[in-house]
Amino acid sequence: MQNNLKHSNLTKILLFTVVFTGLVLVVANLYGKDTATTVSLILYIPVTVSLVILSLILSKRFGIRGDHGKAWILFSIFSILWFIAERIALYYNLKTGEEPFPSEADAFWLVGYPFLFAFMIFYLKPMKNTITKKIIFFALAISTALLIPTLYIVSYENMDVDWSETAIATAYPIGDAIVLIPAIIGVILYFGGKVNFLWTLMCIAIIVETIADTGFMLANMDDSYYQGHPVDTLFIWYYIIFSFGVYHHITIFKDHRKDPYKNIEELR
């Protein structure tokens, strides 16, 4: 009963935070692109810093013990890599008013994908007995169906640019498609009643990130994207959702350091 109350309160705080940040960016855009750019750059700082801090706290708590410990070390590396990428992007935005492509930030974002995927594999491992071949096939089919048209669009839009730029541009949808597979599996487990909503936040964040990347790509196609564009709301949201997901694990596992999955029912 007490755990259900904690979960309910954390969910309410998450929803409030998501709605609040969304409204902040909407209002900022009403005041013009310059205001939207400034507000979005400011918002990126606390959401990325929070994710790194919470991830390090959790990974330090469990060390390298078991799959759970390995999972959170991998996620911490991922969060640090993307934090560095965001800081590089911030530097360019402050210095030149725009972010070049490609830039050093792209290297850190792309290197982060394998760590995020490996994290998801370890993250889902305790639930492996509930993951059927049918679920895996369904997740793979959805991811592939989204990847093929996206790759075509990216390749078509980059026909006249250097091959290295095309390679980097196509690497993003490929990375998204790969991490999307375990994320979809996690969400299916939620709808199947295998895990609770807060456990699924890590999966939901990846799905939001994939949608954000697609929106960013479409906005770039017609040259309508700018720092602070409404699609940036989704980028900020997935950092927030990730942070709440990590915090949720800090709270439910605080009394189970020796065997994180001893009380696996707390995930349901």
C-alpha positions as CSV (number, residue, x, y, z in Angstrom):
1,M,0.0,0.0,0.0
2,Q,2.8,2.4,1.0
3,N,4.7,1.5,-2.2
4,N,1.6,2.2,-4.3
5,L,1.2,5.6,-2.7
6,K,4.9,6.4,-3.4
7,H,4.5,5.3,-7.0
8,S,1.4,7.4,-7.4
9,N,3.0,10.5,-6.0
10,L,6.1,10.1,-8.2
11,T,3.9,9.7,-11.2
12,K,2.0,12.9,-10.4
13,I,5.3,14.8,-10.0
14,L,6.5,13.4,-13.3
15,L,3.3,14.5,-15.1
16,F,3.5,17.9,-13.6
17,T,7.2,18.4,-14.6
18,V,6.5,17.2,-18.2
19,V,3.5,19.6,-18.5
20,F,5.3,22.5,-16.9
21,T,8.4,22.3,-19.1
22,G,6.2,21.9,-22.2
23,L,4.2,25.0,-21.3
24,V,7.4,26.9,-20.7
25,L,8.7,26.2,-24.2
26,V,5.3,27.0,-25.7
27,V,5.2,30.4,-24.0
28,A,8.8,31.0,-24.9
29,N,8.0,30.4,-28.6
30,L,5.2,32.9,-28.4
31,Y,7.8,35.6,-27.6
32,G,9.9,34.7,-30.6
33,K,12.8,32.4,-31.7
34,D,15.5,34.2,-29.6
35,T,13.5,33.8,-26.4
36,A,12.8,30.1,-27.3
37,T,16.4,29.5,-27.9
38,T,17.5,31.0,-24.6
39,V,14.9,29.1,-22.6
40,S,15.6,25.8,-24.2
41,L,19.4,26.1,-23.6
42,I,18.7,26.9,-20.0
43,L,16.3,23.9,-19.6
44,Y,18.8,21.5,-21.0
45,I,21.3,22.2,-18.2
46,P,19.2,21.0,-15.1
47,V,17.7,18.0,-16.9
48,T,21.0,16.7,-18.2
49,V,22.9,17.4,-14.9
50,S,20.1,15.6,-12.9
51,L,20.3,12.5,-15.1
52,V,24.1,12.2,-14.7
53,I,24.0,12.7,-10.9
54,L,21.1,10.2,-10.3
55,S,22.7,7.6,-12.6
56,L,26.1,7.9,-10.8
57,I,24.3,7.5,-7.4
58,L,22.6,4.4,-8.5
59,S,25.6,2.8,-10.2
60,K,27.7,3.6,-7.1
61,R,25.2,1.9,-4.9
62,F,25.3,-1.4,-6.8
63,G,28.8,-1.3,-8.2
64,I,29.4,-4.1,-10.7
65,R,27.4,-6.8,-8.8
66,G,25.2,-8.8,-11.0
67,D,23.2,-7.7,-14.1
68,H,21.6,-4.8,-12.3
69,G,24.9,-3.3,-11.4
70,K,26.3,-3.7,-14.9
71,A,23.2,-2.2,-16.3
72,W,23.5,1.0,-14.4
73,I,27.2,1.4,-15.0
74,L,26.4,1.2,-18.7
75,F,23.6,3.7,-18.3
76,S,25.9,6.1,-16.4
77,I,28.4,6.0,-19.2
78,F,25.6,6.7,-21.7
79,S,24.3,9.7,-19.6
80,I,27.8,11.2,-19.3
81,L,28.5,10.8,-23.0
82,W,25.2,12.6,-23.9
83,F,25.8,15.2,-21.2
84,I,29.2,16.0,-22.9
85,A,27.4,16.2,-26.3
86,E,24.9,18.6,-24.9
87,R,27.6,20.8,-23.5
88,I,29.4,20.9,-26.8
89,A,26.2,21.8,-28.5
90,L,25.6,24.6,-25.9
91,Y,29.1,25.9,-26.5
92,Y,28.5,26.2,-30.3
93,N,25.1,27.8,-29.7
94,L,26.5,30.4,-27.4
95,K,29.6,31.1,-29.6
96,T,28.1,31.1,-33.1
97,G,24.3,31.1,-32.5
98,E,23.9,27.7,-34.2
99,E,25.2,24.1,-34.0
100,P,27.3,22.9,-36.9
101,F,26.7,19.5,-38.4
102,P,28.6,17.4,-38.1
103,S,30.4,18.4,-34.9
104,E,32.3,16.8,-32.0
105,A,28.9,16.5,-30.2
106,D,27.7,14.0,-32.8
107,A,30.6,11.7,-31.9
108,F,29.5,11.6,-28.2
109,W,25.8,11.2,-29.1
110,L,26.5,8.3,-31.5
111,V,29.0,6.5,-29.1
112,G,26.3,6.7,-26.5
113,Y,23.9,4.4,-28.4
114,P,25.8,1.1,-27.9
115,F,25.9,1.8,-24.1
116,L,22.2,2.5,-24.0
117,F,21.4,-0.6,-26.0
118,A,23.6,-2.8,-23.7
119,F,21.9,-1.2,-20.7
120,M,18.5,-2.2,-22.0
121,I,19.6,-5.8,-22.5
122,F,20.7,-6.1,-18.9
123,Y,17.7,-4.1,-17.8
124,L,15.2,-6.5,-19.4
125,K,17.2,-9.7,-18.4
126,P,15.3,-10.2,-15.1
127,M,12.1,-10.4,-17.2
128,K,13.5,-12.8,-19.9
129,N,11.1,-15.6,-19.0
130,T,8.2,-13.3,-19.8
131,I,9.6,-12.1,-23.2
132,T,8.3,-14.4,-25.9
133,K,9.6,-14.8,-29.5
134,K,6.3,-13.2,-30.6
135,I,7.0,-10.1,-28.5
136,I,10.6,-9.8,-29.9
137,F,9.3,-10.3,-33.5
138,F,6.7,-7.6,-33.0
139,A,9.2,-5.1,-31.6
140,L,11.6,-5.9,-34.4
141,A,8.9,-5.4,-37.0
142,I,7.8,-2.0,-35.7
143,S,11.4,-0.8,-35.4
144,T,12.2,-1.9,-39.0
145,A,9.0,-0.4,-40.3
146,L,10.0,3.0,-38.9
147,L,13.7,2.7,-39.9
148,I,13.3,2.0,-43.7
149,P,11.4,5.2,-44.6
150,T,13.5,7.2,-42.3
151,L,16.7,6.0,-43.9
152,Y,15.3,6.7,-47.4
153,I,14.4,10.2,-46.4
154,V,17.8,10.9,-44.8
155,S,19.7,9.4,-47.7
156,Y,17.6,11.3,-50.3
157,E,18.1,14.6,-48.4
158,N,21.9,14.1,-48.2
159,M,22.5,13.0,-51.8
160,D,24.6,16.1,-52.6
161,V,26.7,16.3,-49.4
162,D,29.9,14.6,-48.4
163,W,29.6,10.9,-47.7
164,S,30.8,11.3,-44.2
165,E,27.9,13.7,-43.4
166,T,25.5,11.2,-45.0
167,A,27.0,8.4,-42.8
168,I,26.6,10.4,-39.6
169,A,23.1,11.5,-40.6
170,T,22.0,7.9,-41.2
171,A,23.7,6.6,-38.1
172,Y,21.1,8.4,-35.9
173,P,18.0,6.6,-37.2
174,I,19.9,3.3,-37.2
175,G,20.9,3.9,-33.5
176,D,17.3,4.9,-32.7
177,A,15.9,1.7,-34.4
178,I,18.3,-0.6,-32.5
179,V,17.5,0.8,-29.0
180,L,13.8,1.1,-29.9
181,I,13.5,-2.7,-30.0
182,P,14.1,-3.4,-26.3
183,A,12.2,-0.2,-25.5
184,I,9.1,-1.6,-27.2
185,I,9.5,-4.9,-25.5
186,G,9.5,-3.1,-22.1
187,V,6.3,-1.2,-22.9
188,I,4.6,-4.4,-24.0
189,L,5.5,-6.0,-20.7
190,Y,3.8,-3.0,-19.0
191,F,0.6,-3.4,-21.0
192,G,0.8,-7.1,-20.2
193,G,0.8,-6.4,-16.5
194,K,4.3,-7.7,-16.0
195,V,5.8,-4.5,-14.6
196,N,4.6,-1.2,-13.3
197,F,4.5,2.2,-15.1
198,L,7.5,3.7,-13.4
199,W,9.7,0.7,-14.3
200,T,8.7,1.3,-17.9
201,L,9.9,4.9,-17.8
202,M,13.3,3.9,-19.1
203,C,11.6,2.4,-22.2
204,I,9.2,5.2,-22.6
205,A,12.1,7.7,-22.6
206,I,13.7,5.9,-25.5
207,I,10.5,5.9,-27.5
208,V,10.2,9.7,-26.9
209,E,13.8,10.2,-27.9
210,T,13.1,8.3,-31.2
211,I,10.1,10.5,-31.9
212,A,12.1,13.6,-31.1
213,D,14.9,12.6,-33.5
214,T,12.3,12.0,-36.2
215,G,10.7,15.4,-35.6
216,F,14.1,17.0,-35.7
217,M,14.8,15.4,-39.0
218,L,11.5,16.5,-40.5
219,A,12.0,20.1,-39.2
220,N,15.5,20.2,-40.7
221,M,14.2,19.0,-44.1
222,D,12.2,22.3,-44.6
223,D,14.8,24.4,-42.8
224,S,12.2,25.2,-40.1
225,Y,14.3,23.9,-37.1
226,Y,15.9,26.3,-34.7
227,Q,17.2,25.9,-31.1
228,G,14.0,26.1,-29.0
229,H,11.8,24.7,-31.8
230,P,8.7,22.9,-30.3
231,V,10.4,19.5,-31.1
232,D,13.0,20.4,-28.5
233,T,10.2,19.8,-25.9
234,L,10.5,16.1,-26.7
235,F,14.3,16.1,-26.2
236,I,13.9,17.8,-22.8
237,W,11.1,15.4,-21.9
238,Y,13.1,12.2,-22.5
239,Y,15.9,13.5,-20.2
240,I,13.2,14.2,-17.6
241,I,11.6,10.8,-18.0
242,F,14.9,9.0,-17.8
243,S,15.7,10.9,-14.6
244,F,12.4,9.9,-13.0
245,G,13.0,6.3,-14.0
246,V,16.5,6.3,-12.4
247,Y,15.1,7.9,-9.3
248,H,12.4,5.3,-9.1
249,H,15.0,2.6,-9.0
250,I,16.9,4.4,-6.3
251,T,13.8,4.4,-4.1
252,I,12.6,0.8,-4.7
253,F,16.1,-0.8,-4.3
254,K,17.4,1.3,-1.4
255,D,16.8,-1.6,1.0
256,H,18.0,-4.4,-1.3
257,R,21.7,-3.6,-2.0
258,K,22.9,-7.2,-1.7
259,D,20.3,-8.6,-4.0
260,P,18.5,-6.0,-6.1
261,Y,16.0,-8.4,-7.6
262,K,15.3,-10.3,-4.4
263,N,11.9,-8.6,-4.3
264,I,11.1,-8.6,-8.0
265,E,7.4,-8.1,-7.2
266,E,8.3,-4.4,-6.5
267,L,8.6,-4.0,-10.2
268,R,5.0,-5.1,-10.8
